[in-house]
Amino acid sequence: MNQLKWAVFLLGFFGGISFGGIAVLDVQKDEAFLKNMRMSGLLVSSGYTYSFIRGSRYITDGSDYQAVQNAFQKWTSANSYLWAVEVPSKGNFTPGRRNGRNEIAWISPTEKESNPWKNVLNLPDTILAVVKVWVESATNRVIERDLYFNDVTVSWRTGSDGDEGGFWVERVALHEIGHLFGLRDVYNPGQKGWEGWMGEGNELLTMYGYSSRWDETAAVHPVESAALAFVYFSVPEPRSMPVFALAAAMFFIPRRR
């Protein structure tokens, strides 16, 4: 049996600045930036089959799911080789465990565990959302990708429901879906995680590693679409990749919350 390894890709938050409403079309990056935005060495499928497991406790009208679906649609519309399909959920769900299915869930307090985000997933309270991937060590194939939203110490909102001071679901989902399809975070000088190739002005990109409560920017930038081309056209993709790839939302399937 091939050995597995896993990795987590995060989006954190800060409190004081909003980038919502700023035009992003003037961002320009060189080829080195585009190449370095990909998750180095990982073989990621350009398709994603996923199931919604549970929504946010702050949103009851289903618009949290719809916001995630809208985010998937923006990535697949901007990049014709990407696809995402929702399928009904099945089997047991345990956050942080591999089960052979790609799953999307808000991680909320339960009767048994008041903070599963910290105590089960071992994640800081300041992290908004994560993508956890399982990788086959022998081939570096990504064989499972889950998306979790912090519903313990973070509140959420959409255009029709949620906490007034919550984070904009579609903005955060758009960033995390970029990870699902093989892109990494970018930062600005002076921030943890910044590397020289990143340059500056990255707060205008979807893959910028921080967000604010007031940021409603939700658009795939041409720079990020170009970076995805290096993910899928520079690294050969194994033909044996399971068809159960990443996350998206083209089919609307009745589900229980």
WONORKA-V931781 format. One record per pair of residues at least 6 apart in sequence whose ideal C-beta (glycine too) atoms are under 6 Angstrom apart, sorted by sequence separation. I is the first residue (numbers start at 1). GAP is how many residues later the second one is. D is the distance in Angstrom with one decimal. If there is no record, write none. Layout:
# WONORKA-V931781
i gap d
I GAP D
I GAP D
This chain:
# WONORKA-V931781
i gap d
76 6 4.7
117 6 5.4
156 6 5.1
157 6 5.6
187 6 4.7
202 6 4.9
75 7 5.7
76 7 5.9
135 7 5.5
136 7 5.5
187 7 4.2
56 8 4.9
76 8 6.0
155 8 3.7
55 9 4.5
107 9 5.4
133 9 5.1
134 9 5.5
157 9 3.9
55 10 6.0
107 10 5.2
134 10 4.3
156 10 4.4
155 11 3.7
156 11 5.7
158 11 5.3
189 11 5.6
72 12 4.6
95 12 5.5
133 12 4.8
186 12 4.9
188 12 5.5
52 13 5.5
156 13 5.4
132 14 5.0
188 14 5.4
131 16 5.4
186 16 4.4
205 16 5.5
207 17 6.0
130 18 5.2
206 18 5.8
129 20 4.7
186 21 5.3
128 22 5.6
185 22 6.0
186 22 5.9
187 22 5.3
127 23 6.0
183 24 5.4
185 24 3.7
95 25 5.5
96 25 5.0
95 26 5.7
128 26 5.7
125 28 4.1
178 28 5.9
147 29 5.4
178 29 5.0
175 31 5.5
174 32 5.3
117 33 5.2
46 35 5.1
117 35 4.3
145 35 5.3
46 36 5.4
47 36 4.6
48 36 4.4
49 36 5.0
51 36 5.7
53 36 5.6
98 36 4.9
115 37 5.2
49 38 5.7
51 38 3.8
53 40 5.0
107 41 5.2
102 43 5.3
103 43 5.0
104 43 4.6
105 43 5.9
106 43 4.5
108 43 4.1
109 43 5.8
129 43 5.2
107 44 5.6
128 44 5.4
171 44 5.5
174 44 5.1
183 44 6.0
106 45 3.9
131 45 5.3
98 46 5.4
167 46 5.6
171 46 6.0
129 47 5.1
171 47 4.9
131 48 4.1
165 48 5.9
168 48 4.7
170 48 4.4
131 49 5.6
182 49 4.0
53 50 5.1
56 50 4.5
54 51 5.1
55 51 5.7
57 51 4.9
50 52 4.2
51 52 5.4
52 52 5.3
53 52 3.8
54 52 5.8
50 54 5.6
181 65 6.0
180 66 4.1
180 67 5.1
177 70 6.0
67 91 5.1
57 94 5.7
56 95 5.3
63 95 4.0
43 97 5.4
58 97 5.2
59 97 6.0
63 97 4.8
141 97 5.7
42 98 5.5
43 98 4.7
44 98 4.9
58 98 4.9
63 98 5.2
41 99 5.3
61 99 5.8
71 99 5.2
42 100 5.6
56 100 4.5
61 100 4.6
70 100 5.5
147 100 5.6
145 101 5.3
59 102 4.7
67 102 3.9
71 102 3.9
75 102 5.4
59 103 4.7
67 103 4.2
71 103 4.2
58 104 4.8
58 105 4.8
64 105 5.3
68 105 4.5
72 105 5.9
71 106 5.4
58 108 5.9
12 114 5.5
12 115 5.6
13 115 5.2
10 117 5.1
11 117 4.8
11 118 5.2
10 120 5.3
8 122 5.2
9 122 4.6
8 124 5.1
7 126 5.4
6 128 4.9
4 130 5.4
5 130 5.1
5 132 5.3
2 134 4.9
3 134 4.3
2 136 4.7
44 138 3.9
78 142 4.3
102 142 6.0
39 143 5.2
104 143 5.7
38 144 5.6
39 145 5.4
75 145 5.8
37 146 5.3
74 146 5.3
79 146 5.5
37 147 6.0
78 147 4.9
79 149 5.4
81 151 6.0
36 161 4.7
84 163 5.7
86 163 5.6
11 164 5.2
33 164 5.8
84 164 1.6
32 165 5.4
85 165 6.0
86 165 5.3
88 165 5.8
86 167 5.6
9 170 4.1
72 176 3.2
27 177 5.1
72 177 4.4
24 180 4.3
69 180 2.6
19 184 5.5
46 186 5.3
37 190 3.9
34 192 5.3
38 192 5.3
34 193 4.5
38 193 4.4
18 194 5.1
20 194 5.8
29 194 5.1
43 194 5.8
17 195 5.6
20 195 4.8
35 195 5.1
43 195 5.8
49 195 4.5
14 196 5.2
18 196 3.6
19 196 5.3
20 196 4.3
27 196 5.6
34 196 5.5
45 196 4.7
49 196 5.8
18 197 5.4
20 197 5.2
24 197 5.4
48 197 4.1
50 197 4.2
12 198 5.4
13 198 5.4
19 198 5.7
47 198 3.9
48 198 2.3
48 199 4.7
45 200 3.7
48 200 5.4
55 202 5.2
52 203 5.8
